[in-house]
Amino acid sequence: MGDWGPVVIAVVLFVLLTPGLLFHGVSILVHSIIYFALVAVFLIAIGVHITTG
């Protein structure tokens, strides 16, 4: 079956880091950089994997 680790990590970080992004331009850039860094750490460095089946 599929590996759900990247999907879960991406969704959780997206939900945690998006408050107010529609109205603050600088906030979008800062949160995008933080989001990219955390996703890279969790998916590449740590290697989070959640499998089903």
mmCIF file of the N, C-alpha and C atoms, coordinates in Angstrom:
data_MODEL
# 
_entry.id   MODEL 
# 
loop_
_atom_site.group_PDB 
_atom_site.id 
_atom_site.type_symbol 
_atom_site.label_atom_id 
_atom_site.label_alt_id 
_atom_site.label_comp_id 
_atom_site.label_asym_id 
_atom_site.label_entity_id 
_atom_site.label_seq_id 
_atom_site.pdbx_PDB_ins_code 
_atom_site.Cartn_x 
_atom_site.Cartn_y 
_atom_site.Cartn_z 
_atom_site.occupancy 
_atom_site.B_iso_or_equiv 
_atom_site.pdbx_formal_charge 
_atom_site.auth_seq_id 
_atom_site.auth_comp_id 
_atom_site.auth_asym_id 
_atom_site.auth_atom_id 
_atom_site.pdbx_PDB_model_num 
ATOM 1   N N  . MET A 1 1  ? 0.834  -1.188 0.000  1.00 0.00 ? 1  MET A N  1 
ATOM 2   C CA . MET A 1 1  ? 0.000  0.000  0.000  1.00 0.00 ? 1  MET A CA 1 
ATOM 3   C C  . MET A 1 1  ? 0.878  1.251  0.000  1.00 0.00 ? 1  MET A C  1 
ATOM 4   N N  . GLY A 1 2  ? 0.229  2.405  0.037  1.00 0.00 ? 2  GLY A N  1 
ATOM 5   C CA . GLY A 1 2  ? 0.941  3.673  -0.046 1.00 0.00 ? 2  GLY A CA 1 
ATOM 6   C C  . GLY A 1 2  ? 1.579  4.090  1.260  1.00 0.00 ? 2  GLY A C  1 
ATOM 7   N N  . ASP A 1 3  ? 2.523  4.988  1.141  1.00 0.00 ? 3  ASP A N  1 
ATOM 8   C CA . ASP A 1 3  ? 3.197  5.554  2.303  1.00 0.00 ? 3  ASP A CA 1 
ATOM 9   C C  . ASP A 1 3  ? 2.506  6.866  2.651  1.00 0.00 ? 3  ASP A C  1 
ATOM 10  N N  . TRP A 1 4  ? 1.824  6.922  3.795  1.00 0.00 ? 4  TRP A N  1 
ATOM 11  C CA . TRP A 1 4  ? 1.047  8.082  4.187  1.00 0.00 ? 4  TRP A CA 1 
ATOM 12  C C  . TRP A 1 4  ? 1.833  9.061  5.049  1.00 0.00 ? 4  TRP A C  1 
ATOM 13  N N  . GLY A 1 5  ? 3.064  8.759  5.387  1.00 0.00 ? 5  GLY A N  1 
ATOM 14  C CA . GLY A 1 5  ? 3.874  9.650  6.230  1.00 0.00 ? 5  GLY A CA 1 
ATOM 15  C C  . GLY A 1 5  ? 4.022  11.050 5.663  1.00 0.00 ? 5  GLY A C  1 
ATOM 16  N N  . PRO A 1 6  ? 4.463  11.191 4.407  1.00 0.00 ? 6  PRO A N  1 
ATOM 17  C CA . PRO A 1 6  ? 4.604  12.540 3.846  1.00 0.00 ? 6  PRO A CA 1 
ATOM 18  C C  . PRO A 1 6  ? 3.291  13.319 3.794  1.00 0.00 ? 6  PRO A C  1 
ATOM 19  N N  . VAL A 1 7  ? 2.199  12.635 3.522  1.00 0.00 ? 7  VAL A N  1 
ATOM 20  C CA . VAL A 1 7  ? 0.902  13.305 3.445  1.00 0.00 ? 7  VAL A CA 1 
ATOM 21  C C  . VAL A 1 7  ? 0.486  13.827 4.819  1.00 0.00 ? 7  VAL A C  1 
ATOM 22  N N  . VAL A 1 8  ? 0.622  12.985 5.836  1.00 0.00 ? 8  VAL A N  1 
ATOM 23  C CA . VAL A 1 8  ? 0.223  13.381 7.187  1.00 0.00 ? 8  VAL A CA 1 
ATOM 24  C C  . VAL A 1 8  ? 1.086  14.529 7.686  1.00 0.00 ? 8  VAL A C  1 
ATOM 25  N N  . ILE A 1 9  ? 2.399  14.434 7.514  1.00 0.00 ? 9  ILE A N  1 
ATOM 26  C CA . ILE A 1 9  ? 3.310  15.494 7.956  1.00 0.00 ? 9  ILE A CA 1 
ATOM 27  C C  . ILE A 1 9  ? 2.982  16.803 7.250  1.00 0.00 ? 9  ILE A C  1 
ATOM 28  N N  . ALA A 1 10 ? 2.783  16.765 5.940  1.00 0.00 ? 10 ALA A N  1 
ATOM 29  C CA . ALA A 1 10 ? 2.497  17.982 5.178  1.00 0.00 ? 10 ALA A CA 1 
ATOM 30  C C  . ALA A 1 10 ? 1.186  18.626 5.611  1.00 0.00 ? 10 ALA A C  1 
ATOM 31  N N  . VAL A 1 11 ? 0.152  17.829 5.823  1.00 0.00 ? 11 VAL A N  1 
ATOM 32  C CA . VAL A 1 11 ? -1.148 18.382 6.219  1.00 0.00 ? 11 VAL A CA 1 
ATOM 33  C C  . VAL A 1 11 ? -1.087 18.981 7.619  1.00 0.00 ? 11 VAL A C  1 
ATOM 34  N N  . VAL A 1 12 ? -0.465 18.286 8.557  1.00 0.00 ? 12 VAL A N  1 
ATOM 35  C CA . VAL A 1 12 ? -0.379 18.792 9.928  1.00 0.00 ? 12 VAL A CA 1 
ATOM 36  C C  . VAL A 1 12 ? 0.406  20.099 9.971  1.00 0.00 ? 12 VAL A C  1 
ATOM 37  N N  . LEU A 1 13 ? 1.552  20.147 9.293  1.00 0.00 ? 13 LEU A N  1 
ATOM 38  C CA . LEU A 1 13 ? 2.339  21.375 9.293  1.00 0.00 ? 13 LEU A CA 1 
ATOM 39  C C  . LEU A 1 13 ? 1.601  22.503 8.577  1.00 0.00 ? 13 LEU A C  1 
ATOM 40  N N  . PHE A 1 14 ? 0.899  22.196 7.507  1.00 0.00 ? 14 PHE A N  1 
ATOM 41  C CA . PHE A 1 14 ? 0.140  23.220 6.789  1.00 0.00 ? 14 PHE A CA 1 
ATOM 42  C C  . PHE A 1 14 ? -0.936 23.829 7.678  1.00 0.00 ? 14 PHE A C  1 
ATOM 43  N N  . VAL A 1 15 ? -1.645 22.988 8.414  1.00 0.00 ? 15 VAL A N  1 
ATOM 44  C CA . VAL A 1 15 ? -2.703 23.479 9.293  1.00 0.00 ? 15 VAL A CA 1 
ATOM 45  C C  . VAL A 1 15 ? -2.126 24.311 10.432 1.00 0.00 ? 15 VAL A C  1 
ATOM 46  N N  . LEU A 1 16 ? -0.987 23.883 10.984 1.00 0.00 ? 16 LEU A N  1 
ATOM 47  C CA . LEU A 1 16 ? -0.389 24.603 12.105 1.00 0.00 ? 16 LEU A CA 1 
ATOM 48  C C  . LEU A 1 16 ? 0.235  25.932 11.703 1.00 0.00 ? 16 LEU A C  1 
ATOM 49  N N  . LEU A 1 17 ? 0.708  26.050 10.473 1.00 0.00 ? 17 LEU A N  1 
ATOM 50  C CA . LEU A 1 17 ? 1.464  27.235 10.077 1.00 0.00 ? 17 LEU A CA 1 
ATOM 51  C C  . LEU A 1 17 ? 0.697  28.205 9.182  1.00 0.00 ? 17 LEU A C  1 
ATOM 52  N N  . THR A 1 18 ? -0.607 28.058 8.989  1.00 0.00 ? 18 THR A N  1 
ATOM 53  C CA . THR A 1 18 ? -1.316 28.921 8.052  1.00 0.00 ? 18 THR A CA 1 
ATOM 54  C C  . THR A 1 18 ? -2.240 29.986 8.630  1.00 0.00 ? 18 THR A C  1 
ATOM 55  N N  . PRO A 1 19 ? -2.321 30.230 9.898  1.00 0.00 ? 19 PRO A N  1 
ATOM 56  C CA . PRO A 1 19 ? -3.284 31.245 10.342 1.00 0.00 ? 19 PRO A CA 1 
ATOM 57  C C  . PRO A 1 19 ? -2.912 32.631 9.814  1.00 0.00 ? 19 PRO A C  1 
ATOM 58  N N  . GLY A 1 20 ? -3.850 33.296 9.166  1.00 0.00 ? 20 GLY A N  1 
ATOM 59  C CA . GLY A 1 20 ? -3.650 34.652 8.703  1.00 0.00 ? 20 GLY A CA 1 
ATOM 60  C C  . GLY A 1 20 ? -2.853 34.808 7.428  1.00 0.00 ? 20 GLY A C  1 
ATOM 61  N N  . LEU A 1 21 ? -2.589 33.743 6.706  1.00 0.00 ? 21 LEU A N  1 
ATOM 62  C CA . LEU A 1 21 ? -1.748 33.865 5.518  1.00 0.00 ? 21 LEU A CA 1 
ATOM 63  C C  . LEU A 1 21 ? -2.417 34.612 4.374  1.00 0.00 ? 21 LEU A C  1 
ATOM 64  N N  . LEU A 1 22 ? -3.737 34.646 4.337  1.00 0.00 ? 22 LEU A N  1 
ATOM 65  C CA . LEU A 1 22 ? -4.420 35.313 3.230  1.00 0.00 ? 22 LEU A CA 1 
ATOM 66  C C  . LEU A 1 22 ? -4.286 36.834 3.292  1.00 0.00 ? 22 LEU A C  1 
ATOM 67  N N  . PHE A 1 23 ? -3.959 37.374 4.435  1.00 0.00 ? 23 PHE A N  1 
ATOM 68  C CA . PHE A 1 23 ? -3.967 38.823 4.601  1.00 0.00 ? 23 PHE A CA 1 
ATOM 69  C C  . PHE A 1 23 ? -2.601 39.437 4.870  1.00 0.00 ? 23 PHE A C  1 
ATOM 70  N N  . HIS A 1 24 ? -1.590 38.647 5.122  1.00 0.00 ? 24 HIS A N  1 
ATOM 71  C CA . HIS A 1 24 ? -0.273 39.176 5.465  1.00 0.00 ? 24 HIS A CA 1 
ATOM 72  C C  . HIS A 1 24 ? 0.769  38.672 4.470  1.00 0.00 ? 24 HIS A C  1 
ATOM 73  N N  . GLY A 1 25 ? 1.315  39.583 3.643  1.00 0.00 ? 25 GLY A N  1 
ATOM 74  C CA . GLY A 1 25 ? 2.255  39.185 2.600  1.00 0.00 ? 25 GLY A CA 1 
ATOM 75  C C  . GLY A 1 25 ? 3.563  38.663 3.129  1.00 0.00 ? 25 GLY A C  1 
ATOM 76  N N  . VAL A 1 26 ? 4.154  39.330 4.112  1.00 0.00 ? 26 VAL A N  1 
ATOM 77  C CA . VAL A 1 26 ? 5.432  38.895 4.669  1.00 0.00 ? 26 VAL A CA 1 
ATOM 78  C C  . VAL A 1 26 ? 5.254  37.577 5.414  1.00 0.00 ? 26 VAL A C  1 
ATOM 79  N N  . SER A 1 27 ? 4.121  37.418 6.030  1.00 0.00 ? 27 SER A N  1 
ATOM 80  C CA . SER A 1 27 ? 3.811  36.185 6.748  1.00 0.00 ? 27 SER A CA 1 
ATOM 81  C C  . SER A 1 27 ? 3.832  34.983 5.812  1.00 0.00 ? 27 SER A C  1 
ATOM 82  N N  . ILE A 1 28 ? 3.360  35.167 4.584  1.00 0.00 ? 28 ILE A N  1 
ATOM 83  C CA . ILE A 1 28 ? 3.348  34.071 3.618  1.00 0.00 ? 28 ILE A CA 1 
ATOM 84  C C  . ILE A 1 28 ? 4.769  33.590 3.342  1.00 0.00 ? 28 ILE A C  1 
ATOM 85  N N  . LEU A 1 29 ? 5.685  34.508 3.125  1.00 0.00 ? 29 LEU A N  1 
ATOM 86  C CA . LEU A 1 29 ? 7.072  34.151 2.830  1.00 0.00 ? 29 LEU A CA 1 
ATOM 87  C C  . LEU A 1 29 ? 7.725  33.443 4.023  1.00 0.00 ? 29 LEU A C  1 
ATOM 88  N N  . VAL A 1 30 ? 7.552  34.003 5.206  1.00 0.00 ? 30 VAL A N  1 
ATOM 89  C CA . VAL A 1 30 ? 8.166  33.411 6.404  1.00 0.00 ? 30 VAL A CA 1 
ATOM 90  C C  . VAL A 1 30 ? 7.614  32.011 6.664  1.00 0.00 ? 30 VAL A C  1 
ATOM 91  N N  . HIS A 1 31 ? 6.304  31.858 6.605  1.00 0.00 ? 31 HIS A N  1 
ATOM 92  C CA . HIS A 1 31 ? 5.711  30.555 6.864  1.00 0.00 ? 31 HIS A CA 1 
ATOM 93  C C  . HIS A 1 31 ? 6.046  29.542 5.775  1.00 0.00 ? 31 HIS A C  1 
ATOM 94  N N  . SER A 1 32 ? 6.198  29.995 4.550  1.00 0.00 ? 32 SER A N  1 
ATOM 95  C CA . SER A 1 32 ? 6.597  29.086 3.473  1.00 0.00 ? 32 SER A CA 1 
ATOM 96  C C  . SER A 1 32 ? 7.994  28.536 3.708  1.00 0.00 ? 32 SER A C  1 
ATOM 97  N N  . ILE A 1 33 ? 8.900  29.380 4.143  1.00 0.00 ? 33 ILE A N  1 
ATOM 98  C CA . ILE A 1 33 ? 10.275 28.937 4.427  1.00 0.00 ? 33 ILE A CA 1 
ATOM 99  C C  . ILE A 1 33 ? 10.283 27.966 5.603  1.00 0.00 ? 33 ILE A C  1 
ATOM 100 N N  . ILE A 1 34 ? 9.554  28.297 6.665  1.00 0.00 ? 34 ILE A N  1 
ATOM 101 C CA . ILE A 1 34 ? 9.487  27.404 7.830  1.00 0.00 ? 34 ILE A CA 1 
ATOM 102 C C  . ILE A 1 34 ? 8.850  26.068 7.445  1.00 0.00 ? 34 ILE A C  1 
ATOM 103 N N  . TYR A 1 35 ? 7.774  26.125 6.664  1.00 0.00 ? 35 TYR A N  1 
ATOM 104 C CA . TYR A 1 35 ? 7.081  24.915 6.223  1.00 0.00 ? 35 TYR A CA 1 
ATOM 105 C C  . TYR A 1 35 ? 8.011  24.024 5.402  1.00 0.00 ? 35 TYR A C  1 
ATOM 106 N N  . PHE A 1 36 ? 8.722  24.614 4.436  1.00 0.00 ? 36 PHE A N  1 
ATOM 107 C CA . PHE A 1 36 ? 9.643  23.846 3.611  1.00 0.00 ? 36 PHE A CA 1 
ATOM 108 C C  . PHE A 1 36 ? 10.740 23.204 4.460  1.00 0.00 ? 36 PHE A C  1 
ATOM 109 N N  . ALA A 1 37 ? 11.289 23.963 5.399  1.00 0.00 ? 37 ALA A N  1 
ATOM 110 C CA . ALA A 1 37 ? 12.360 23.437 6.243  1.00 0.00 ? 37 ALA A CA 1 
ATOM 111 C C  . ALA A 1 37 ? 11.873 22.271 7.101  1.00 0.00 ? 37 ALA A C  1 
ATOM 112 N N  . LEU A 1 38 ? 10.708 22.411 7.706  1.00 0.00 ? 38 LEU A N  1 
ATOM 113 C CA . LEU A 1 38 ? 10.199 21.339 8.564  1.00 0.00 ? 38 LEU A CA 1 
ATOM 114 C C  . LEU A 1 38 ? 9.821  20.096 7.765  1.00 0.00 ? 38 LEU A C  1 
ATOM 115 N N  . VAL A 1 39 ? 9.219  20.279 6.596  1.00 0.00 ? 39 VAL A N  1 
ATOM 116 C CA . VAL A 1 39 ? 8.886  19.127 5.763  1.00 0.00 ? 39 VAL A CA 1 
ATOM 117 C C  . VAL A 1 39 ? 10.159 18.420 5.316  1.00 0.00 ? 39 VAL A C  1 
ATOM 118 N N  . ALA A 1 40 ? 11.185 19.181 4.947  1.00 0.00 ? 40 ALA A N  1 
ATOM 119 C CA . ALA A 1 40 ? 12.453 18.580 4.543  1.00 0.00 ? 40 ALA A CA 1 
ATOM 120 C C  . ALA A 1 40 ? 13.072 17.791 5.691  1.00 0.00 ? 40 ALA A C  1 
ATOM 121 N N  . VAL A 1 41 ? 13.032 18.344 6.900  1.00 0.00 ? 41 VAL A N  1 
ATOM 122 C CA . VAL A 1 41 ? 13.605 17.646 8.057  1.00 0.00 ? 41 VAL A CA 1 
ATOM 123 C C  . VAL A 1 41 ? 12.849 16.351 8.340  1.00 0.00 ? 41 VAL A C  1 
ATOM 124 N N  . PHE A 1 42 ? 11.514 16.430 8.375  1.00 0.00 ? 42 PHE A N  1 
ATOM 125 C CA . PHE A 1 42 ? 10.729 15.247 8.717  1.00 0.00 ? 42 PHE A CA 1 
ATOM 126 C C  . PHE A 1 42 ? 10.790 14.172 7.643  1.00 0.00 ? 42 PHE A C  1 
ATOM 127 N N  . LEU A 1 43 ? 10.783 14.553 6.380  1.00 0.00 ? 43 LEU A N  1 
ATOM 128 C CA . LEU A 1 43 ? 10.699 13.564 5.320  1.00 0.00 ? 43 LEU A CA 1 
ATOM 129 C C  . LEU A 1 43 ? 12.050 13.064 4.850  1.00 0.00 ? 43 LEU A C  1 
ATOM 130 N N  . ILE A 1 44 ? 13.061 13.894 4.864  1.00 0.00 ? 44 ILE A N  1 
ATOM 131 C CA . ILE A 1 44 ? 14.372 13.480 4.358  1.00 0.00 ? 44 ILE A CA 1 
ATOM 132 C C  . ILE A 1 44 ? 15.297 13.038 5.490  1.00 0.00 ? 44 ILE A C  1 
ATOM 133 N N  . ALA A 1 45 ? 15.469 13.888 6.485  1.00 0.00 ? 45 ALA A N  1 
ATOM 134 C CA . ALA A 1 45 ? 16.421 13.594 7.551  1.00 0.00 ? 45 ALA A CA 1 
ATOM 135 C C  . ALA A 1 45 ? 15.922 12.491 8.487  1.00 0.00 ? 45 ALA A C  1 
ATOM 136 N N  . ILE A 1 46 ? 14.693 12.593 8.922  1.00 0.00 ? 46 ILE A N  1 
ATOM 137 C CA . ILE A 1 46 ? 14.167 11.623 9.877  1.00 0.00 ? 46 ILE A CA 1 
ATOM 138 C C  . ILE A 1 46 ? 13.595 10.407 9.153  1.00 0.00 ? 46 ILE A C  1 
ATOM 139 N N  . GLY A 1 47 ? 12.969 10.622 8.010  1.00 0.00 ? 47 GLY A N  1 
ATOM 140 C CA . GLY A 1 47 ? 12.415 9.503  7.240  1.00 0.00 ? 47 GLY A CA 1 
ATOM 141 C C  . GLY A 1 47 ? 11.141 8.951  7.826  1.00 0.00 ? 47 GLY A C  1 
ATOM 142 N N  . VAL A 1 48 ? 10.164 9.793  8.061  1.00 0.00 ? 48 VAL A N  1 
ATOM 143 C CA . VAL A 1 48 ? 8.885  9.365  8.613  1.00 0.00 ? 48 VAL A CA 1 
ATOM 144 C C  . VAL A 1 48 ? 8.115  8.564  7.554  1.00 0.00 ? 48 VAL A C  1 
ATOM 145 N N  . HIS A 1 49 ? 7.645  7.384  7.946  1.00 0.00 ? 49 HIS A N  1 
ATOM 146 C CA . HIS A 1 49 ? 6.867  6.537  7.050  1.00 0.00 ? 49 HIS A CA 1 
ATOM 147 C C  . HIS A 1 49 ? 5.675  5.967  7.808  1.00 0.00 ? 49 HIS A C  1 
ATOM 148 N N  . ILE A 1 50 ? 4.488  6.092  7.228  1.00 0.00 ? 50 ILE A N  1 
ATOM 149 C CA . ILE A 1 50 ? 3.276  5.491  7.778  1.00 0.00 ? 50 ILE A CA 1 
ATOM 150 C C  . ILE A 1 50 ? 2.678  4.651  6.663  1.00 0.00 ? 50 ILE A C  1 
ATOM 151 N N  . THR A 1 51 ? 2.641  3.348  6.840  1.00 0.00 ? 51 THR A N  1 
ATOM 152 C CA . THR A 1 51 ? 2.118  2.481  5.785  1.00 0.00 ? 51 THR A CA 1 
ATOM 153 C C  . THR A 1 51 ? 0.778  1.898  6.192  1.00 0.00 ? 51 THR A C  1 
ATOM 154 N N  . THR A 1 52 ? -0.036 1.583  5.206  1.00 0.00 ? 52 THR A N  1 
ATOM 155 C CA . THR A 1 52 ? -1.333 0.976  5.457  1.00 0.00 ? 52 THR A CA 1 
ATOM 156 C C  . THR A 1 52 ? -1.362 -0.413 4.849  1.00 0.00 ? 52 THR A C  1 
ATOM 157 N N  . GLY A 1 53 ? -2.148 -1.252 5.429  1.00 0.00 ? 53 GLY A N  1 
ATOM 158 C CA . GLY A 1 53 ? -2.306 -2.581 4.853  1.00 0.00 ? 53 GLY A CA 1 
ATOM 159 C C  . GLY A 1 53 ? -1.595 -3.636 5.535  1.00 0.00 ? 53 GLY A C  1 
# 
